[in-house]
């Protein structure tokens, strides 16, 4: 792990190399009038983990109500 920290290798490194090539190709075909800033390798890196989204209390309650109804539960607040 220490060596990998000093000299990165593996799939993430390969993705970075592919991103460098992809950004180079995209930048040669880029119209500066349409896409002002050049593309970066990070824009071509795959993202496997979804970024967590914040849910409001109302959204959480709606999910619980939906699951409760789907599994045949009773909403005791309405009795």
HELIX and SHEET records of a PDB file:
HELIX    1   1 UNK A    2  UNK A    6  1                                   5    
HELIX    2   2 UNK A   11  UNK A   28  1                                  18    
HELIX    3   3 UNK A   41  UNK A   44  5                                   4    
HELIX    4   4 UNK A   57  UNK A   70  1                                  14    
HELIX    5   5 UNK A   76  UNK A   78  5                                   3    
END                                                                             
